[in-house]
Amino acid sequence: QPKIANLIKLNTNENPYPPSPKVLAAIQAELGDDAARLRLYPDPNADLLKAAIARTHEVSPQQVFVGNGSDEVLAHVFMALLKHDTPILFPDITYSFYPVYCGLYGVDYQTVPLADDYTINPADYCGKPNGGIIFPNPNAPTGRLLALDAIERIAQANPDSAVVVDEAYVDFGGTTAIQLVDRYDNLLVVHTLSKSRSLAGMRVGFAVGHPALIEALERVKNSFNSYPLDRLAIAGAVAAMEDGEYFERCCQAVIATRETLSADLTGLGFEVLPSAANFIFVRHPQRDAAELAKALRERSIIVRHFKLPRIDQFLRITIGTDGECKALTDALWQILG
């Protein structure tokens, strides 16, 4: 978290709105009058949270795994489900932690190039031997969405491989693949409460899939840490999952701001990729992305620049409040002259 005065922070895809008021109330109730419960270990299985997730997504608690943020859930996925003799597959432009996990756990991998328009082509993941498949949907950092029938096609074509869909941003414009897990026992869908539920500071993630996949994750989790979620995180996460009205209202607010910002940046000459996430991926045909990021930082506005092949001229911009996005466009108007 940069130490910059009056910072407008649009670089880590945090939700611009606070979590549901019911989250704070649940945490206060869990603490009670003297916080005596904190001397006791939390429920190692987080059964209340698993039940709340199961109700929300109309699955059974036996199909739910929870962890300390989706990053921990993904780390266990790589160890439990993706470590095989054949390389796993994921896009060449995707979440940067995938190759990190492969290096940590000794998992071989092959990257699959995105199409010229930065979309995932499902045909590229069909008919190719692999030790598993993982990709975000919407993809990060591009924000581009893969349709549900395309995900189903990949799952059908790889019955002997785990197909992992990382849905950190799906609530901002996509349809979750959780509805497919009863049809495909090789499909695992990973979510986080950091983005659409505004709980990045609380570190809660989960996965939904066939009970056999969940059991494998539980075995690995219990080999590392039997208590990944503390008492307050469980209580707050349950409240967040149960407040569907607040969740929907925040998601719609982010979507509306995203569409306004996309139109404003298009008007400033930027190419804006279609996004179903709480960020947009943009580039300007006449201005260097690194220089734009530097000029914005000098104005206390931080966006994300990737120094990577194919995307080194793009900026990833988190959707902030309407006011923050207006400040961004005003600054870019000045920078671009």
C-alpha positions in Angstrom: 0.0 0.0 0.0 1.9 3.1 -1.2 2.5 5.9 1.3 1.3 8.8 -0.9 -0.8 11.7 0.3 -4.3 12.0 -1.1 -3.8 8.8 -3.0 -6.3 7.6 -5.6 -5.5 3.9 -5.7 -6.6 2.2 -8.9 -4.0 -0.6 -9.2 -5.1 -3.6 -7.1 -8.7 -4.1 -8.0 -10.1 -3.5 -4.5 -13.8 -2.6 -4.3 -14.4 1.1 -3.9 -17.3 0.5 -1.5 -17.2 -0.8 2.0 -18.5 -4.3 2.9 -22.1 -4.9 4.0 -22.9 -3.2 7.3 -24.0 -6.7 8.4 -20.4 -7.8 8.3 -19.3 -5.4 11.0 -22.4 -6.3 13.1 -21.6 -10.0 12.8 -17.9 -9.4 13.8 -19.1 -7.4 16.8 -21.5 -10.1 17.8 -18.8 -12.7 17.5 -16.5 -10.7 19.8 -19.2 -10.2 22.4 -18.6 -7.9 25.3 -15.1 -9.1 26.3 -13.7 -10.9 23.3 -13.3 -14.0 25.4 -14.0 -16.2 22.4 -10.7 -15.1 20.8 -8.8 -17.4 23.3 -10.5 -20.4 21.5 -9.5 -21.8 18.1 -12.0 -21.3 15.3 -13.9 -24.1 13.7 -11.3 -25.8 11.5 -13.9 -26.7 8.9 -15.7 -23.3 8.9 -19.0 -25.2 8.6 -21.2 -22.1 9.0 -19.4 -20.4 6.1 -19.5 -23.6 3.9 -23.3 -23.7 4.6 -23.7 -20.1 3.7 -21.8 -20.5 0.4 -23.7 -23.7 -0.4 -27.1 -21.9 0.1 -26.0 -19.0 -2.0 -24.9 -21.2 -4.9 -27.4 -24.0 -4.5 -24.8 -26.8 -3.9 -24.1 -29.0 -0.9 -21.6 -28.1 1.8 -19.6 -31.2 0.8 -19.0 -29.4 -2.5 -17.4 -26.4 -0.8 -13.8 -25.7 0.3 -12.7 -22.5 2.1 -9.3 -20.9 2.6 -7.4 -17.8 3.5 -8.2 -15.9 0.4 -8.4 -17.4 -3.1 -4.6 -17.3 -3.4 -4.3 -19.9 -0.7 -7.2 -21.9 -2.3 -5.3 -21.8 -5.6 -2.0 -22.8 -4.0 -3.7 -25.9 -2.6 -5.3 -26.6 -6.0 -1.9 -26.7 -7.6 -0.6 -29.1 -5.0 -3.7 -31.3 -4.8 -5.1 -31.4 -8.3 -2.5 -30.1 -10.8 0.8 -31.8 -10.0 1.1 -34.5 -12.7 3.6 -35.9 -15.2 2.0 -34.0 -18.1 2.2 -30.2 -18.2 -0.8 -28.1 -17.2 -2.2 -25.5 -19.5 -3.0 -21.8 -18.9 -3.1 -18.6 -21.0 0.1 -16.8 -21.9 -1.5 -13.6 -20.5 -3.1 -14.4 -17.2 -2.9 -14.2 -13.5 0.8 -13.9 -12.6 0.7 -16.3 -9.7 0.1 -19.4 -11.8 3.7 -19.8 -13.0 4.8 -18.9 -9.4 2.8 -21.8 -8.0 4.2 -24.1 -10.7 7.7 -23.1 -9.7 7.0 -23.6 -6.0 5.5 -27.0 -6.4 7.4 -28.3 -9.4 4.5 -28.4 -11.8 5.3 -28.4 -15.5 3.2 -26.1 -17.6 2.6 -24.8 -21.1 1.2 -21.4 -21.9 -1.5 -21.1 -24.6 -1.5 -17.8 -26.5 -4.5 -15.7 -26.4 -6.1 -14.7 -29.7 -5.2 -11.4 -31.3 -8.2 -9.8 -29.6 -6.9 -11.1 -26.2 -9.7 -13.7 -25.8 -9.3 -17.3 -24.8 -10.1 -19.8 -27.7 -11.6 -22.9 -26.1 -10.5 -25.0 -29.1 -6.9 -24.5 -27.9 -7.7 -26.5 -24.7 -9.4 -29.4 -26.4 -7.7 -32.4 -27.8 -4.3 -31.5 -26.2 -2.8 -33.9 -23.6 -2.5 -32.1 -20.3 -2.2 -32.5 -16.5 -4.9 -30.0 -15.9 -6.2 -26.6 -17.1 -6.6 -23.3 -15.2 -7.7 -19.9 -16.3 -9.4 -16.9 -14.8 -12.9 -15.9 -16.1 -13.0 -13.0 -16.7 -9.3 -13.3 -17.5 -6.8 -11.1 -15.7 -5.5 -8.6 -16.6 -7.5 -8.3 -19.8 -11.0 -8.5 -18.3 -12.3 -10.4 -21.2 -15.1 -13.0 -20.5 -15.4 -16.6 -21.7 -19.0 -17.7 -22.3 -20.4 -20.5 -20.1 -20.9 -22.8 -23.1 -17.2 -22.4 -23.9 -16.2 -23.5 -20.4 -18.5 -26.4 -20.7 -16.8 -27.4 -23.9 -13.4 -27.4 -22.2 -14.7 -29.5 -19.3 -16.3 -32.0 -21.7 -13.1 -32.3 -23.8 -10.9 -33.0 -20.7 -12.7 -35.6 -18.6 -9.5 -37.0 -17.1 -8.1 -33.6 -16.2 -9.0 -31.1 -13.5 -10.4 -27.9 -15.2 -10.1 -25.0 -12.7 -12.0 -21.7 -13.4 -10.7 -18.8 -11.3 -13.8 -16.5 -11.0 -12.4 -13.7 -8.9 -14.2 -11.1 -11.0 -17.2 -13.0 -12.4 -19.7 -11.0 -10.3 -19.1 -7.9 -12.3 -20.6 -9.1 -15.6 -20.2 -12.9 -16.0 -22.2 -16.0 -15.2 -20.6 -18.4 -12.7 -19.6 -21.9 -13.8 -20.7 -23.2 -10.4 -23.9 -24.2 -12.1 -21.9 -26.8 -14.1 -20.2 -28.6 -11.3 -22.9 -31.2 -10.8 -22.5 -32.2 -14.5 -18.7 -32.3 -14.6 -16.8 -34.0 -11.8 -13.6 -32.6 -13.2 -14.6 -29.0 -12.8 -13.6 -26.8 -9.9 -14.6 -23.1 -9.6 -12.7 -20.8 -7.3 -14.1 -17.5 -5.8 -12.9 -14.8 -3.5 -14.7 -12.4 -1.2 -12.0 -9.8 -1.8 -13.6 -8.2 -4.9 -17.4 -8.2 -5.1 -17.9 -8.7 -1.4 -15.4 -5.9 -0.4 -13.4 -8.1 2.0 -9.9 -7.9 0.6 -8.6 -7.1 4.1 -10.2 -10.2 5.6 -8.7 -12.9 3.3 -11.5 -15.3 2.5 -11.7 -17.5 -0.6 -13.5 -20.7 -1.6 -13.9 -23.4 -4.2 -16.9 -25.4 -5.4 -16.7 -28.7 -7.1 -17.2 -32.5 -6.9 -16.8 -33.8 -3.3 -13.8 -35.9 -4.4 -12.0 -32.7 -5.5 -12.9 -31.0 -2.3 -11.6 -33.9 -0.2 -8.3 -33.7 -2.0 -8.1 -30.0 -1.2 -9.0 -30.7 2.5 -6.2 -33.2 2.8 -3.6 -30.7 1.5 -5.0 -27.9 3.6 -4.8 -30.0 6.8 -1.2 -30.8 6.0 -0.4 -27.1 6.1 -2.8 -25.4 8.6 -5.9 -26.8 10.1 -7.2 -23.3 11.0 -6.8 -21.1 7.9 -9.8 -18.8 8.7 -10.1 -17.1 12.1 -13.3 -16.7 14.0 -13.9 -13.1 12.9 -13.3 -13.9 9.2 -15.8 -16.7 9.4 -18.5 -14.6 11.0 -17.9 -11.7 8.6 -17.8 -13.8 5.6 -21.1 -15.6 6.5 -22.8 -12.2 6.8 -21.3 -11.0 3.5 -22.6 -14.1 1.7 -26.1 -13.7 3.2 -26.6 -10.0 2.3 -27.4 -10.6 -1.3 -29.2 -7.3 -1.8 -26.2 -5.2 -0.7 -23.9 -7.4 -2.8 -26.0 -6.9 -6.0 -26.2 -3.1 -5.4 -22.4 -2.7 -5.1 -21.8 -4.8 -8.2 -24.2 -2.8 -10.3 -22.6 0.4 -9.1 -19.2 -0.8 -10.2 -20.5 -1.9 -13.5 -22.2 1.5 -14.2 -19.0 3.3 -13.3 -17.0 0.9 -15.5 -19.2 1.7 -18.5 -18.9 5.4 -18.0 -15.1 5.3 -17.6 -14.7 3.1 -20.7 -16.7 5.6 -22.7 -14.7 8.6 -21.3 -11.4 6.9 -22.1 -12.5 6.0 -25.5 -13.3 9.7 -26.0 -9.7 10.5 -25.0 -8.4 8.2 -27.8 -7.8 5.0 -25.7 -8.5 1.5 -26.9 -10.5 -0.1 -24.2 -10.9 -3.9 -24.2 -14.4 -5.2 -23.4 -14.4 -5.9 -19.6 -16.6 -8.0 -17.4 -14.4 -7.3 -14.3 -14.0 -4.4 -11.9 -11.1 -3.1 -14.0 -10.5 -2.1 -17.6 -7.4 -2.8 -19.8 -6.5 0.2 -22.0 -3.8 1.5 -24.3 -3.3 4.8 -26.2 -2.0 4.5 -29.7 0.2 7.6 -29.4 1.4 7.5 -25.8 3.7 5.0 -24.0 1.9 3.2 -21.2 4.8 3.4 -18.7 5.1 7.2 -19.2 1.3 7.5 -18.7 1.5 5.5 -15.5 4.4 7.7 -14.3 2.6 10.9 -15.1 -0.5 9.7 -13.2 1.6 8.7 -10.2 3.0 12.2 -10.1 -0.6 13.3 -9.6 -1.2 10.7 -6.8 -3.1 8.4 -9.0 -1.8 4.8 -9.3 -2.7 2.3 -12.0 -1.1 -1.0 -13.0 1.5 -1.3 -15.8 2.7 -4.7 -16.9 6.2 -4.9 -18.4 5.4 -8.1 -20.3 5.4 -9.1 -23.9 2.2 -8.3 -25.9 0.8 -6.1 -23.1 3.6 -3.6 -22.2 1.6 -0.8 -23.8 -1.5 -1.5 -21.7 -2.6 -0.1 -18.4 -5.0 -1.9 -16.0 -7.2 0.5 -14.2 -9.4 -0.5 -11.3 -12.9 0.9 -11.2 -13.1 3.3 -8.3 -15.9 5.6 -7.2 -17.4 8.0 -9.7 -15.3 10.7 -8.2 -12.1 8.8 -8.4 -12.7 7.9 -12.0 -13.5 11.5 -12.8 -10.2 12.6 -11.2 -8.5 10.0 -13.4 -10.0 11.2 -16.7 -9.3 14.8 -15.7 -5.7 14.0 -15.1 -5.4 12.1 -18.4 -7.0 15.0 -20.2 -4.2 17.2 -18.8 -1.4 14.7 -19.6 -2.6 14.1 -23.1 -2.9 17.9 -23.7 
